[in-house]
């Protein structure tokens, strides 16, 4: 899977300010200026209007979507209980032979 492109807060802010100024006339011309898709500029503008400059900061974590390295105790217990149930059924099936 390709790594997603990230943009600096400064670049996002420049694009947002250019759009808000109306200097280029809309999302598409601003997007072309920064070599991004128009929907990306729309997202940045929306985020800026809702949250200010904080809305332009990266929210994705480097570990997003990955399994935690150290599973919680509850996860360990569930996994071990499932394993015990499987082994019990396997033992019963062998006894029945």
ZATOR-953128 format. One record per residue: residue number from 1; residue in one letter; x, y, z of N, C-alpha, C in turn. Coordinates in nm, 3 decimals. Layout:
% residues N
k,r,n_c1,n_c2,n_c3,ca_c1,ca_c2,ca_c3,c_c1,c_c2,c_c3
NUM,A,X,Y,Z,X,Y,Z,X,Y,Z
...
This chain:
% residues 97
k,r,n_c1,n_c2,n_c3,ca_c1,ca_c2,ca_c3,c_c1,c_c2,c_c3
1,X,0.084,-0.117,0.000,0.000,0.000,0.000,0.089,0.124,0.000
2,X,0.054,0.221,-0.080,0.134,0.342,-0.092,0.117,0.428,0.032
3,X,0.227,0.491,0.070,0.224,0.581,0.184,0.147,0.707,0.144
4,X,0.059,0.753,0.232,-0.018,0.872,0.202,0.069,0.996,0.211
5,X,0.044,1.088,0.120,0.118,1.213,0.114,0.078,1.301,0.233
6,X,0.175,1.362,0.296,0.145,1.459,0.401,0.197,1.594,0.357
7,X,0.130,1.698,0.401,0.166,1.834,0.366,0.189,1.913,0.494
8,X,0.279,2.008,0.488,0.310,2.088,0.605,0.193,2.181,0.637
9,X,0.187,2.220,0.763,0.083,2.313,0.807,0.099,2.445,0.731
10,X,0.224,2.484,0.706,0.250,2.610,0.635,0.191,2.607,0.494
11,X,0.212,2.495,0.423,0.159,2.483,0.288,0.007,2.486,0.290
12,X,-0.052,2.412,0.383,-0.198,2.410,0.394,-0.252,2.549,0.422
13,X,-0.186,2.620,0.514,-0.230,2.755,0.550,-0.219,2.850,0.431
14,X,-0.112,2.838,0.353,-0.098,2.921,0.234,-0.212,2.896,0.136
15,X,-0.245,2.769,0.116,-0.354,2.734,0.024,-0.487,2.789,0.076
16,X,-0.511,2.772,0.204,-0.636,2.820,0.264,-0.647,2.972,0.250
17,X,-0.539,3.041,0.283,-0.540,3.187,0.275,-0.561,3.235,0.132
18,X,-0.499,3.165,0.037,-0.515,3.201,-0.104,-0.661,3.180,-0.147
19,X,-0.721,3.070,-0.101,-0.862,3.045,-0.135,-0.951,3.152,-0.073
20,X,-0.930,3.179,0.057,-1.015,3.275,0.128,-1.002,3.415,0.067
21,X,-0.883,3.449,0.021,-0.862,3.582,-0.040,-0.941,3.598,-0.170
22,X,-0.973,3.487,-0.233,-1.048,3.491,-0.359,-0.962,3.531,-0.477
23,X,-0.833,3.541,-0.454,-0.740,3.587,-0.557,-0.743,3.501,-0.684
24,X,-0.756,3.370,-0.666,-0.757,3.280,-0.782,-0.897,3.236,-0.823
25,X,-0.994,3.264,-0.739,-1.132,3.240,-0.779,-1.200,3.113,-0.731
26,X,-1.129,3.014,-0.682,-1.198,2.895,-0.636,-1.103,2.784,-0.596
27,X,-1.161,2.669,-0.564,-1.082,2.555,-0.517,-0.987,2.502,-0.623
28,X,-1.037,2.486,-0.744,-0.955,2.426,-0.850,-0.828,2.505,-0.881
29,X,-0.839,2.637,-0.902,-0.717,2.712,-0.930,-0.617,2.708,-0.814
30,X,-0.668,2.710,-0.692,-0.579,2.701,-0.575,-0.513,2.563,-0.572
31,X,-0.591,2.461,-0.599,-0.538,2.324,-0.600,-0.429,2.309,-0.706
32,X,-0.453,2.365,-0.822,-0.353,2.359,-0.929,-0.225,2.431,-0.888
33,X,-0.241,2.542,-0.820,-0.125,2.620,-0.774,-0.036,2.537,-0.681
34,X,-0.098,2.451,-0.599,-0.024,2.371,-0.501,-0.008,2.225,-0.544
35,X,-0.053,2.195,-0.665,-0.040,2.060,-0.720,-0.107,1.954,-0.630
36,X,-0.229,1.983,-0.588,-0.310,1.890,-0.510,-0.449,1.885,-0.572
37,X,-0.531,1.795,-0.525,-0.668,1.783,-0.575,-0.755,1.889,-0.509
38,X,-0.856,1.935,-0.580,-0.945,2.039,-0.529,-1.015,1.996,-0.400
39,X,-1.050,1.867,-0.390,-1.117,1.821,-0.267,-1.024,1.832,-0.147
40,X,-0.895,1.822,-0.171,-0.799,1.837,-0.061,-0.803,1.981,-0.009
41,X,-0.807,2.076,-0.099,-0.816,2.216,-0.058,-0.947,2.241,0.016
42,X,-1.056,2.179,-0.032,-1.185,2.193,0.036,-1.175,2.144,0.180
43,X,-1.110,2.028,0.200,-1.094,1.974,0.336,-1.014,2.068,0.424
44,X,-0.906,2.123,0.368,-0.823,2.214,0.446,-0.900,2.339,0.486
45,X,-0.976,2.395,0.393,-1.054,2.515,0.421,-1.159,2.486,0.529
46,X,-1.227,2.373,0.515,-1.328,2.335,0.613,-1.265,2.317,0.751
47,X,-1.153,2.245,0.757,-1.085,2.222,0.884,-1.039,2.353,0.946
48,X,-0.990,2.444,0.863,-0.943,2.574,0.912,-1.059,2.656,0.968
49,X,-1.172,2.654,0.898,-1.289,2.730,0.944,-1.344,2.673,1.074
50,X,-1.336,2.541,1.091,-1.391,2.477,1.211,-1.297,2.483,1.331
51,X,-1.165,2.466,1.307,-1.071,2.452,1.418,-0.955,2.551,1.415
52,X,-0.952,2.639,1.317,-0.839,2.730,1.305,-0.715,2.654,1.259
53,X,-0.599,2.704,1.297,-0.474,2.642,1.250,-0.459,2.499,1.301
54,X,-0.518,2.467,1.417,-0.512,2.330,1.469,-0.578,2.231,1.375
55,X,-0.675,2.277,1.299,-0.743,2.190,1.204,-0.653,2.147,1.089
56,X,-0.543,2.219,1.070,-0.451,2.187,0.961,-0.338,2.095,1.004
57,X,-0.328,2.069,1.133,-0.222,1.982,1.183,-0.255,1.837,1.156
58,X,-0.151,1.758,1.133,-0.166,1.615,1.103,-0.227,1.543,1.222
59,X,-0.332,1.465,1.197,-0.400,1.393,1.305,-0.372,1.243,1.300
60,X,-0.318,1.197,1.188,-0.290,1.054,1.176,-0.169,1.019,1.261
61,X,-0.180,0.907,1.323,-0.069,0.855,1.402,0.016,0.766,1.313
62,X,0.143,0.756,1.346,0.231,0.666,1.271,0.187,0.521,1.289
63,X,0.116,0.493,1.397,0.073,0.357,1.427,-0.073,0.332,1.392
64,X,-0.138,0.427,1.330,-0.280,0.412,1.299,-0.304,0.288,1.215
65,X,-0.402,0.210,1.254,-0.439,0.091,1.180,-0.357,-0.032,1.211
66,X,-0.257,-0.020,1.293,-0.175,-0.136,1.328,-0.224,-0.199,1.458
67,X,-0.197,-0.328,1.472,-0.228,-0.394,1.597,-0.129,-0.349,1.703
68,X,-0.175,-0.333,1.825,-0.081,-0.294,1.930,0.023,-0.404,1.951
69,X,0.144,-0.366,1.980,0.251,-0.462,2.003,0.226,-0.545,2.128
70,X,0.173,-0.482,2.231,0.146,-0.551,2.357,-0.004,-0.556,2.379
71,X,-0.065,-0.671,2.349,-0.211,-0.679,2.368,-0.248,-0.662,2.515
72,X,-0.364,-0.606,2.537,-0.409,-0.585,2.674,-0.435,-0.719,2.743
73,X,-0.443,-0.715,2.873,-0.470,-0.837,2.949,-0.603,-0.899,2.907
74,X,-0.704,-0.816,2.882,-0.834,-0.869,2.840,-0.823,-0.943,2.707
75,X,-0.746,-0.889,2.615,-0.729,-0.957,2.486,-0.657,-1.089,2.503
76,X,-0.556,-1.092,2.589,-0.484,-1.216,2.617,-0.577,-1.320,2.676
77,X,-0.660,-1.277,2.772,-0.753,-1.370,2.837,-0.850,-1.427,2.734
78,X,-0.908,-1.342,2.648,-1.002,-1.389,2.546,-0.936,-1.489,2.453
79,X,-0.814,-1.458,2.411,-0.744,-1.548,2.320,-0.715,-1.682,2.386
80,X,-0.671,-1.677,2.511,-0.640,-1.802,2.582,-0.766,-1.883,2.611
81,X,-0.876,-1.816,2.643,-1.002,-1.888,2.667,-1.047,-1.958,2.539
82,X,-1.035,-1.890,2.426,-1.073,-1.951,2.298,-0.983,-2.071,2.268
83,X,-0.856,-2.058,2.300,-0.763,-2.168,2.278,-0.798,-2.288,2.365
84,X,-0.834,-2.264,2.491,-0.873,-2.371,2.582,-0.997,-2.442,2.529
85,X,-1.097,-2.365,2.483,-1.219,-2.424,2.429,-1.187,-2.510,2.308
86,X,-1.100,-2.463,2.222,-1.061,-2.539,2.104,-0.995,-2.670,2.144
87,X,-0.904,-2.663,2.241,-0.833,-2.783,2.284,-0.927,-2.883,2.352
88,X,-1.026,-2.833,2.427,-1.124,-2.922,2.490,-1.202,-2.998,2.382
89,X,-1.246,-2.928,2.279,-1.321,-2.991,2.172,-1.235,-3.091,2.097
90,X,-1.110,-3.058,2.076,-1.018,-3.148,2.009,-0.997,-3.275,2.091
91,X,-0.982,-3.261,2.222,-0.964,-3.374,2.312,-1.088,-3.463,2.312
92,X,-1.208,-3.402,2.318,-1.332,-3.479,2.314,-1.345,-3.554,2.182
93,X,-1.308,-3.490,2.073,-1.318,-3.556,1.942,-1.223,-3.678,1.936
94,X,-1.108,-3.667,1.995,-1.013,-3.779,1.994,-1.058,-3.892,2.084
95,X,-1.126,-3.858,2.195,-1.176,-3.961,2.285,-1.285,-4.041,2.218
96,X,-1.362,-3.978,2.133,-1.473,-4.042,2.065,-1.430,-4.140,1.956
97,X,-1.306,-4.146,1.920,-1.257,-4.233,1.814,-1.256,-4.375,1.853
